[in-house]
Amino acid sequence: MSFGRSVLVVLLGWAVPGSAFAQDFQYLRTATTSLTIVQSGAYNSDRGVVSMFAFNGAGQEFTIDGIPNGTTMSAPPTASGTLDGADYDPLTQRVLLLTQNCLLTEVDATTYTSLSTANLSGSSICAGLALGRDNRLYVLSYGTNEVVSYVRSGSVSVGRFSLAPLGISGADGIARIYGSNRFVVVSSTLNTAAVVTSTGGVVRTASPIGMPPLEGRTITVLDGLTGICANSHVWVCQGYGSRCLDFQPVTGDQNRCGCHEPQGLITCGGTAPICDDATNLCRPCQAGDCQAPTSICDPVSGACVEPPTDAGVALDAMVADAAPMDAVVTDTGAADRGAADTGSGFDAGTPADAQASTDTGPNVVDAGLIPENEDGCGCSAAPRATPGLSGALAFWVGIGVALGVRRRRSAA
């Protein structure tokens, strides 16, 4: 698809109701399997393979380009015989297989051996499975024409909605549209497709395959829907045949795997908290990841954090220090060179030094202290004068003596 057409369909999607838009797909290629009655598929984003399964449990692996990679396999006995739904869970790295009697089997993603099973109660003839972005299981209940959602373990259902408002009946396949919590659903009896939200909201009403949302090629007995996060494609298979059609988004391919498609839960953290746009892998923060100056890259945690606030510990180039004295801060505690000390000039209430008769505060009056004589005895309650004040007193006493002598001479 040309760039111009991609832009056009996006613009039309906003401007013209019912026209092609971001939830629509265009036929790209056909993948031919060695299977018959293809019923389900899952894309393993960790191994980069598409695993397609037949109704009897036989399986075959493909690249995302629809080329067989040479691997064939079989589902375990609990998932064989009536296999009709599959998906891959990147959180647990397990392939999920669902039978028509609603037995969920979780298997090893490489060997396909069984790891656990669970019965999904509340659905009637399970005919498709998709793992939602909210980490819930979305199951097609063919017998009730509904989508039933379950907690990830499958132990309890948490919601359900009818497909009738979409014009769908005989629903027989479901796949998530990566980058959203919307789903493509298809009918094997009407050969139609529609798009619905995880809560039943109508995005696209049912249309025959070959028209939006799956345009460009027709096929009969639709089944085996598979979403591929590596390019956001959707595969639709021939339920009573061996072919699968590969549909690409009309807006172009986009890798939605890894940390960019987290089911809401695969989140980057620890020392690799940033989801890299190029690799879809988690990594430590780098220059440009953080929004300076409100956040900075912490080289220890690898995360974007708020700049530290210095609260009276150590002064740095941008933070006012409320404790130790340095070159540009007035210290409110111990005296430093060049700073006014509010706690040392007047000795306020500290007991007198028993060994010294001279107070250490120069040129000030010792307020409230008992002075000592040369013997170290506190003999008077009166404040004593410091050397500076004694000199001034001697000067005025000398003046008084001089005036007294002058008066006596005048009297004589």
C-alpha positions in Angstrom: 0.0 0.0 0.0 1.3 3.4 -0.9 2.0 6.1 1.6 -0.5 8.4 0.0 -3.3 5.8 0.3 -2.3 5.2 4.0 -2.7 8.9 4.7 -6.0 9.0 2.8 -7.6 6.1 4.6 -6.7 7.6 8.0 -8.2 11.0 7.0 -11.3 9.4 5.6 -11.7 7.4 8.8 -12.0 10.6 10.7 -14.1 12.4 8.2 -16.5 9.8 6.7 -18.4 7.4 8.9 -18.1 3.8 7.7 -15.0 4.5 5.5 -11.7 2.7 5.9 -9.8 3.6 9.1 -7.2 2.4 11.5 -9.1 -0.8 12.4 -9.2 -2.0 8.8 -6.9 -4.4 7.1 -5.9 -5.0 3.5 -5.1 -8.4 2.0 -1.4 -9.0 1.5 -0.5 -12.6 0.9 -1.6 -16.3 1.3 0.1 -18.8 3.5 -0.5 -22.4 2.5 -0.4 -25.0 5.3 -0.1 -28.8 5.3 -3.0 -28.9 7.7 -6.7 -29.5 7.0 -9.6 -27.9 8.9 -7.4 -25.0 10.3 -9.1 -23.8 13.4 -6.6 -21.7 15.5 -3.3 -20.0 15.6 -0.9 -18.1 18.0 2.0 -15.8 17.4 5.0 -16.5 19.7 6.6 -13.1 20.0 9.6 -14.5 21.9 10.5 -17.1 19.2 9.1 -15.1 16.2 6.9 -17.9 14.9 3.3 -18.3 14.0 1.9 -21.6 15.3 -1.2 -22.8 13.4 -3.3 -25.8 14.5 -5.9 -28.0 13.0 -9.1 -29.2 14.7 -7.4 -32.6 15.5 -4.4 -30.9 17.2 -1.9 -31.2 14.4 0.3 -28.1 14.1 2.8 -26.3 11.9 5.0 -23.3 12.4 5.6 -20.4 10.0 7.5 -17.1 9.8 5.4 -13.9 9.9 5.8 -13.8 6.1 3.8 -17.0 5.8 6.8 -19.3 5.1 6.9 -22.7 6.8 10.0 -23.0 9.1 10.1 -26.8 8.9 8.6 -27.5 12.3 5.5 -29.6 12.8 4.0 -30.5 16.2 1.0 -31.9 17.9 -1.1 -30.5 20.7 -1.2 -32.6 23.9 -4.2 -35.0 24.3 -6.2 -32.5 26.5 -6.2 -30.1 23.5 -6.6 -32.5 20.7 -9.8 -33.6 18.9 -11.8 -30.4 19.2 -9.2 -27.7 19.2 -10.8 -24.4 18.3 -8.9 -21.5 19.8 -5.3 -20.4 20.6 -3.1 -17.5 21.7 0.3 -16.8 23.2 1.0 -15.2 26.6 4.3 -13.3 26.6 4.1 -12.9 30.4 4.2 -16.6 31.1 5.8 -17.6 27.8 3.1 -20.2 27.2 0.9 -21.1 24.3 -2.8 -21.2 25.3 -5.0 -23.9 23.6 -8.8 -24.0 23.9 -11.1 -26.9 22.9 -14.8 -26.6 22.0 -15.7 -28.1 25.4 -14.0 -25.0 26.9 -11.0 -26.8 28.4 -8.0 -24.4 28.5 -4.6 -26.1 28.2 -1.4 -24.1 28.7 1.6 -25.6 26.9 5.3 -25.1 26.6 6.0 -22.6 23.9 8.7 -24.8 22.2 7.8 -28.4 22.9 4.0 -27.9 23.2 3.8 -30.3 26.2 1.0 -29.6 28.6 1.8 -27.5 31.7 -1.7 -26.9 33.2 -5.4 -27.1 32.4 -8.5 -25.2 33.5 -12.2 -25.5 32.7 -13.8 -22.2 31.5 -17.4 -22.3 32.9 -20.1 -20.0 31.5 -19.4 -20.5 27.8 -21.2 -22.7 25.4 -19.1 -24.3 22.6 -15.9 -22.3 22.9 -14.9 -21.3 19.3 -12.1 -18.8 19.7 -9.6 -17.3 22.1 -7.7 -14.0 22.4 -5.7 -12.6 25.3 -6.7 -9.0 25.9 -4.4 -6.1 26.6 -6.0 -6.0 30.1 -4.6 -9.6 30.6 -8.1 -11.2 30.4 -9.1 -14.1 28.3 -11.7 -13.3 25.6 -13.6 -16.4 24.5 -16.1 -16.8 21.8 -19.2 -18.6 23.1 -20.6 -20.0 19.8 -23.7 -21.5 21.5 -24.8 -18.1 23.0 -23.3 -15.8 20.3 -21.3 -13.9 22.9 -17.9 -12.9 23.9 -17.2 -14.0 27.5 -14.2 -12.6 29.4 -12.3 -14.4 32.2 -9.5 -13.6 34.6 -6.2 -14.8 33.2 -6.3 -18.1 35.0 -9.7 -18.9 33.6 -11.1 -19.6 37.1 -14.0 -17.1 36.9 -15.8 -15.1 34.2 -15.9 -11.3 34.7 -18.0 -10.1 31.8 -19.9 -11.0 28.7 -21.6 -9.2 25.8 -23.6 -10.2 22.8 -22.4 -10.0 19.2 -25.9 -9.4 17.8 -25.4 -5.6 17.7 -22.5 -6.1 15.3 -24.6 -8.2 13.0 -22.6 -11.3 13.8 -24.0 -14.8 14.3 -22.1 -18.1 14.2 -19.0 -16.4 15.6 -16.0 -18.7 15.0 -12.8 -16.7 15.4 -11.4 -13.8 17.4 -8.1 -11.9 17.3 -6.9 -8.8 19.1 -6.0 -5.7 17.1 -2.5 -5.0 18.6 -2.0 -1.5 20.0 -5.6 -1.5 21.3 -8.0 -3.5 23.3 -10.2 -4.1 20.2 -10.9 -7.4 18.5 -11.7 -8.7 15.0 -14.4 -11.3 15.1 -15.6 -13.5 12.2 -18.6 -15.6 11.4 -18.0 -19.0 9.8 -21.6 -19.3 8.7 -22.1 -15.8 7.2 -18.4 -15.3 6.1 -18.5 -11.8 7.7 -16.1 -9.8 9.9 -16.6 -7.0 12.5 -14.6 -5.0 15.0 -15.7 -4.7 18.6 -14.2 -3.3 21.8 -13.4 -5.3 24.9 -16.7 -4.1 26.5 -18.9 -4.8 23.4 -18.7 -1.4 21.8 -19.4 -1.5 18.1 -16.4 -0.2 16.0 -17.3 -2.0 12.7 -20.5 -3.7 12.0 -20.3 -7.0 10.1 -19.4 -6.9 6.4 -18.6 -9.8 4.0 -14.9 -10.6 3.9 -13.3 -8.8 1.0 -14.8 -5.5 2.3 -13.6 -3.5 5.4 -12.6 -4.4 7.9 -10.9 -7.3 6.0 -10.7 -6.1 2.4 -9.1 -7.3 -0.8 -9.7 -11.1 -0.9 -12.5 -13.5 -0.1 -12.5 -16.9 1.6 -15.2 -19.2 2.9 -15.8 -20.7 6.4 -13.7 -18.2 8.3 -11.8 -19.5 11.3 -8.4 -19.6 12.9 -8.0 -15.8 13.4 -4.5 -15.0 14.6 -3.1 -11.6 15.6 0.6 -10.9 15.0 2.1 -8.2 17.2 5.4 -8.0 15.2 3.7 -6.2 12.3 0.1 -5.8 13.7 -1.3 -8.2 10.9 -4.3 -10.5 11.2 -4.4 -14.0 9.7 -7.8 -15.4 8.7 -7.9 -19.1 7.7 -10.2 -21.4 5.8 -12.0 -23.5 8.4 -12.5 -26.5 6.0 -9.3 -25.9 4.1 -5.6 -25.4 4.4 -5.1 -21.7 3.4 -4.6 -18.6 5.6 -4.9 -15.1 4.3 -2.6 -12.5 5.7 -4.2 -9.0 6.1 -2.0 -5.9 7.0 -3.3 -2.7 8.6 -4.3 0.0 6.1 -2.2 2.4 8.2 1.0 0.3 7.7 2.9 -2.3 9.7 3.9 -1.5 13.2 5.7 -3.6 15.7 3.6 -3.9 18.9 5.5 -6.7 20.6 7.6 -6.5 23.8 7.2 -3.6 26.1 5.1 -1.7 23.6 2.3 -4.3 23.8 2.2 -5.1 27.4 -1.3 -6.5 27.9 -1.2 -3.6 30.4 1.2 -5.6 32.5 4.5 -6.1 30.8 6.1 -2.9 32.1 9.8 -2.0 32.2 11.3 -1.6 35.6 14.3 -2.2 37.8 17.5 -1.0 36.2 15.9 -1.1 32.7 12.7 1.0 33.0 12.6 2.5 29.5 10.8 0.8 26.6 13.1 1.3 23.5 11.2 2.4 20.4 13.6 0.6 18.0 14.0 -2.8 19.8 10.8 -3.0 21.8 13.1 -4.0 24.7 13.5 -2.5 28.1 16.7 -0.5 28.8 18.1 2.0 31.3 17.4 5.7 30.6 19.6 7.7 28.3 20.1 11.4 27.5 16.9 12.7 26.1 14.6 10.2 27.8 13.8 12.5 30.7 12.1 15.8 30.7 14.7 18.2 32.2 14.7 20.1 34.4 11.7 18.4 36.2 13.3 15.0 35.8 16.8 13.7 35.3 18.3 10.3 34.4 19.6 8.6 37.5 22.6 6.5 36.5 22.1 4.1 39.5 18.5 3.2 39.0 18.4 3.8 35.3 15.1 5.7 35.7 14.0 9.2 35.2 13.6 10.8 38.6 12.9 14.2 40.1 16.1 16.2 40.9 17.2 15.8 44.5 16.4 18.5 47.1 19.2 19.4 49.5 17.7 19.7 53.0 20.5 20.9 55.2 23.1 18.2 54.3 25.5 19.5 51.7 25.5 22.5 49.5 25.8 22.1 45.8 25.7 24.4 42.8 21.9 24.7 42.6 20.5 24.1 46.1 20.5 26.4 49.1 22.2 24.8 52.1 20.5 25.3 55.5 23.2 23.8 57.7 27.0 23.8 57.1 28.6 27.1 56.2 30.2 27.5 52.8 31.3 30.3 50.5 27.8 31.7 49.7 25.6 30.8 52.6 25.1 32.5 56.0 25.5 29.9 58.7 22.9 29.9 61.5 25.0 27.6 63.7 28.8 27.5 64.4 30.8 30.6 63.5 32.9 30.5 60.4 35.3 32.9 58.8 33.5 35.8 57.3 30.1 35.0 58.7 28.0 36.5 61.5 27.6 34.0 64.3 24.3 34.2 66.2 25.2 31.7 68.8 28.7 32.6 70.0 29.1 36.4 70.4 27.2 37.0 73.7 27.7 34.1 76.1 24.0 33.7 77.1 23.7 31.7 80.3 26.7 29.4 79.9 28.4 28.7 83.2 31.7 30.6 83.8 35.0 29.0 83.0 36.5 27.9 86.2 40.1 28.2 84.9 40.0 31.6 83.2 39.2 35.1 84.6 38.9 36.6 81.1 35.8 35.9 79.1 36.5 34.6 75.5 34.1 37.1 74.0 36.2 40.1 73.2 34.9 43.6 73.9 31.5 42.4 75.1 29.7 42.3 78.4 29.2 38.9 79.8 25.5 38.9 80.4 24.3 36.9 83.4 27.5 35.2 84.3 29.3 35.2 87.7 32.8 36.7 87.1 35.9 35.2 88.6 38.9 36.8 90.3 42.5 35.8 89.7 42.0 32.9 92.2 39.2 31.5 90.2 36.6 32.5 92.8 33.3 34.1 91.9 33.3 36.9 94.4 30.8 39.4 93.0 27.5 39.3 91.4 28.2 42.5 89.5 29.1 42.3 85.8 32.8 42.8 85.1 34.2 45.0 82.5 36.2 43.7 79.7 39.6 45.2 78.8 38.0 47.4 76.2 35.6 49.0 78.6 38.2 49.3 81.4 40.4 51.5 79.1 37.4 53.8 78.4 36.7 54.1 82.2 40.3 54.9 82.9 40.2 57.7 80.3 37.2 59.4 82.0 38.7 58.9 85.4 41.8 60.7 84.3 39.7 63.6 83.0 37.9 63.9 86.3 41.2 64.0 88.2 42.5 66.7 86.0 39.4 68.8 86.5 39.6 68.3 90.2 43.2 69.6 90.3 42.2 72.6 88.2 39.4 73.5 90.6 41.7 73.3 93.6 44.2 75.6 91.9 41.5 78.0 91.0 40.3 78.1 94.7 43.9 78.8 95.8 
